[in-house]
Amino acid sequence: MILLRTLRLLNFLSHEDTTIEFKEEEKILIDGESGSGKSSIVDAIIWALYGESRSDNRSLIRRGAEKGSLVLTLSGGDLSKDGYETVTITRS
């Protein structure tokens, strides 16, 4: 099983500097007003994992910023064992 741990967005789409911590054993609900950046969170995870987005990667940079980046931390392993292997993916 692979678990999301943290996601940090810097100048990524509508997010100037956002950090999200995903807690084990908790469900995830992304809620907010239209245009608040909910879809950007999903786009960031997809871009981190696959290096591709729904459009040109240049358009992922927040308007007015010169560059953007994201850091996604995942963990995984056998739940019957103590500890997980942690992987951090950084894209800019």
SVG drawing of the C-alpha trace seen along z (x, -y; Angstrom):
<svg xmlns="http://www.w3.org/2000/svg" viewBox="-18 -39 31 48">
<polyline fill="none" stroke="black" stroke-width="0.4" points="0.0,0.0 1.2,-3.5 0.2,-6.3 0.3,-10.1 2.2,-11.8 2.8,-15.5 2.4,-17.7 4.0,-21.1 3.1,-23.4 5.2,-26.5 3.8,-28.8 1.8,-25.9 -1.4,-27.0 -3.4,-28.9 -1.2,-28.0 1.5,-30.4 2.8,-28.3 0.6,-25.5 1.5,-22.4 -0.9,-19.6 -0.3,-16.8 -2.2,-13.5 -2.7,-11.6 -2.8,-7.8 -6.2,-6.3 -8.0,-9.5 -10.2,-10.0 -9.4,-12.9 -12.0,-15.5 -11.0,-18.4 -13.6,-21.1 -13.6,-24.8 -15.2,-27.4 -15.0,-27.4 -11.5,-28.5 -9.9,-27.9 -7.4,-25.3 -9.0,-21.9 -8.3,-20.5 -4.7,-21.9 -4.0,-19.5 -5.0,-16.5 -3.0,-17.9 0.0,-18.3 -0.1,-14.7 -0.5,-13.5 2.4,-15.7 4.6,-14.5 3.9,-10.8 3.9,-10.9 5.6,-14.1 2.6,-15.0 -0.3,-17.3 -3.5,-18.1 -1.8,-20.9 1.6,-22.4 3.8,-22.2 4.7,-25.9 1.1,-26.7 1.4,-25.0 3.4,-28.0 1.3,-30.5 0.5,-33.6 3.1,-36.3 5.7,-33.8 8.9,-32.9 9.1,-29.3 7.1,-26.8 7.7,-23.5 6.2,-20.8 7.4,-18.2 5.3,-15.0 6.2,-12.6 4.9,-9.0 5.4,-6.0 4.7,-2.4 5.5,1.1 4.1,4.1 1.5,3.1 2.4,6.2 6.0,4.9 7.1,1.9 8.0,-1.1 7.6,-2.2 9.9,-3.1 9.6,-6.8 10.0,-8.4 10.1,-12.1 9.5,-13.4 10.4,-16.9 9.5,-18.6 10.1,-22.1"/>
</svg>
